[in-house]
Amino acid sequence: MQTSADRFAPHPGNYDPPQFALHPTRPVAQPHAEAPAWGEPPAWTDQQRRADQQAWTEQQTRSAQQARTEHQPWTDPQHRAEPYRGEPAHRADPQAWRPPAQPPAPPYADRPAWTEPAYGPPQQQPAAPPPAGHWPPLEAAAPDHPLLLPVAAPDLRFQVANRLREMNWAHAKLAWERRRKDAISPHALAFFYAEPAVGEPPRHTLRTATRLFLAGPEATELPGLLFELDRVAQRFQEAGDFDPRLRMSNRADEMSPQARYIGVGVSSLDSPRGQWAASCQRAASALHIPGRAFALLDDGAAIQLDRAGLAEFNRCRLLSTHAIDVIPSHPISAFTQDRQLTRRNDPTTDEIWHWIGVLHRRVAAGVPQ
């Protein structure tokens, strides 16, 4: 009796298996024929492989030579090729425009390059800064000229405070984005200008020129940075070519020739809540970075803005020695007037206010009014 297993068992004797056509256009191979499997290319010999590789290399070489020939610029057939001797073989057109030659910058080896003017002889080193705790009062050395229109001064001070808030937030955002590559300094500089008053009631328009610095030892401490900037302004002033918008800024608003310098400000990411490095380690995003800003105007008004991070709901605390026209619906909806703002015997701000005043008086004396 034949079972189901016997039907699938090998047949004894000379058994010729049935032939099945796997593809209509391919002949059926015998079971033991020495031929490549279906779908496999024929095996190449080493000689054929080397010949094909050499042919492909020669074809690529001919294509590259043809491309260079087709894109070769036109040359005079009478022109004789000259060997290279350090100068190009072609002759420059004498009528072609050339940039004006600039005198070489003097070699300042003892100071960073960003603190030097573009041209001019090196100046004598100024005296060392006075010891901490002996800062002269700012009001005694304030410029004689007031703001353009006193009636518009409170509104202009509010524009300055609002610009400080926007500048400090943009500063924190950029510093957070570049904290691991091309890091910038936690301190930034601003020069304030005012356009002539227009409208009724008259209102000035604020213009700003700002400067960011790369992170480094010379831009870590704000008082030391302001001290160096005062030395730079002094050299430009003595050279007779001083415009802080061109010499000490790397970005400036568009302004008319009638715009007038009114004060200087700084943005800092060092705050009473911690230094920039510590805040950067604790923060989860740029929204958590606090900051503060200072401004000194030519009517003697001093403005200080403390901006909290997201953990404190981004509150802004504004201090000023003079009146400010605040807007109730604005993020800066109130201010505290403090006549002793620059003389509070605060070790964290006394040096900052002193060197802001020194730099402001330097700039005000050097720019045309």
LINWORA-V696265 format. One record per residue. N is the residue number from 1. RES is the residue in one letter. PSI is psi as a letter, one per 30 degrees, with the letter a starting at -180 (999 if undefined). Layout:
n->(N,N)
res->(RES,RES)
psi->(PSI,PSI)
This chain:
n->(1,2,3,4,5,6,7,8,9,10,11,12,13,14,15,16,17,18,19,20,21,22,23,24,25,26,27,28,29,30,31,32,33,34,35,36,37,38,39,40,41,42,43,44,45,46,47,48,49,50,51,52,53,54,55,56,57,58,59,60,61,62,63,64,65,66,67,68,69,70,71,72,73,74,75,76,77,78,79,80,81,82,83,84,85,86,87,88,89,90,91,92,93,94,95,96,97,98,99,100,101,102,103,104,105,106,107,108,109,110,111,112,113,114,115,116,117,118,119,120,121,122,123,124,125,126,127,128,129,130,131,132,133,134,135,136,137,138,139,140,141,142,143,144,145,146,147,148,149,150,151,152,153,154,155,156,157,158,159,160,161,162,163,164,165,166,167,168,169,170,171,172,173,174,175,176,177,178,179,180,181,182,183,184,185,186,187,188,189,190,191,192,193,194,195,196,197,198,199,200,201,202,203,204,205,206,207,208,209,210,211,212,213,214,215,216,217,218,219,220,221,222,223,224,225,226,227,228,229,230,231,232,233,234,235,236,237,238,239,240,241,242,243,244,245,246,247,248,249,250,251,252,253,254,255,256,257,258,259,260,261,262,263,264,265,266,267,268,269,270,271,272,273,274,275,276,277,278,279,280,281,282,283,284,285,286,287,288,289,290,291,292,293,294,295,296,297,298,299,300,301,302,303,304,305,306,307,308,309,310,311,312,313,314,315,316,317,318,319,320,321,322,323,324,325,326,327,328,329,330,331,332,333,334,335,336,337,338,339,340,341,342,343,344,345,346,347,348,349,350,351,352,353,354,355,356,357,358,359,360,361,362,363,364,365,366,367,368,369)
res->(M,Q,T,S,A,D,R,F,A,P,H,P,G,N,Y,D,P,P,Q,F,A,L,H,P,T,R,P,V,A,Q,P,H,A,E,A,P,A,W,G,E,P,P,A,W,T,D,Q,Q,R,R,A,D,Q,Q,A,W,T,E,Q,Q,T,R,S,A,Q,Q,A,R,T,E,H,Q,P,W,T,D,P,Q,H,R,A,E,P,Y,R,G,E,P,A,H,R,A,D,P,Q,A,W,R,P,P,A,Q,P,P,A,P,P,Y,A,D,R,P,A,W,T,E,P,A,Y,G,P,P,Q,Q,Q,P,A,A,P,P,P,A,G,H,W,P,P,L,E,A,A,A,P,D,H,P,L,L,L,P,V,A,A,P,D,L,R,F,Q,V,A,N,R,L,R,E,M,N,W,A,H,A,K,L,A,W,E,R,R,R,K,D,A,I,S,P,H,A,L,A,F,F,Y,A,E,P,A,V,G,E,P,P,R,H,T,L,R,T,A,T,R,L,F,L,A,G,P,E,A,T,E,L,P,G,L,L,F,E,L,D,R,V,A,Q,R,F,Q,E,A,G,D,F,D,P,R,L,R,M,S,N,R,A,D,E,M,S,P,Q,A,R,Y,I,G,V,G,V,S,S,L,D,S,P,R,G,Q,W,A,A,S,C,Q,R,A,A,S,A,L,H,I,P,G,R,A,F,A,L,L,D,D,G,A,A,I,Q,L,D,R,A,G,L,A,E,F,N,R,C,R,L,L,S,T,H,A,I,D,V,I,P,S,H,P,I,S,A,F,T,Q,D,R,Q,L,T,R,R,N,D,P,T,T,D,E,I,W,H,W,I,G,V,L,H,R,R,V,A,A,G,V,P,Q)
psi->(k,k,l,e,e,f,f,g,l,k,k,l,a,j,k,j,l,l,k,k,j,f,k,f,g,k,k,k,k,l,e,g,k,i,l,l,l,k,f,k,l,k,k,k,l,e,e,e,e,e,e,e,e,e,e,e,e,e,e,e,e,e,e,e,e,e,e,e,e,e,g,k,l,k,l,k,f,f,k,k,k,k,l,k,h,f,l,l,f,l,k,k,k,f,f,k,k,k,k,k,k,k,k,k,k,k,j,j,f,f,l,l,e,f,g,k,l,e,l,l,l,k,l,k,k,l,l,l,l,l,l,k,g,h,k,l,k,e,f,f,g,l,l,f,k,a,l,e,j,e,f,g,e,e,e,e,e,e,e,e,e,e,e,e,e,e,e,e,e,e,e,e,e,e,e,e,e,g,f,f,k,h,k,l,l,g,k,l,k,k,k,k,l,k,l,k,k,l,l,j,l,k,k,l,k,k,l,k,k,l,k,l,k,l,k,l,e,f,g,e,k,e,e,e,e,e,e,e,e,e,e,e,e,e,e,e,e,f,f,g,i,j,j,f,f,e,f,g,l,g,k,k,l,k,l,l,f,f,k,k,k,f,l,k,l,k,k,k,g,k,l,f,f,l,l,e,e,e,e,e,e,f,k,f,l,f,f,g,j,l,l,l,l,l,k,k,l,f,g,f,k,k,k,k,k,j,k,l,a,f,f,g,g,h,k,k,k,k,k,k,f,l,k,k,j,l,k,e,g,l,e,i,f,l,l,k,k,j,f,h,e,f,i,g,h,j,f,f,f,e,e,e,e,e,f,e,e,e,e,e,e,e,e,e,f,f,k,k,999)
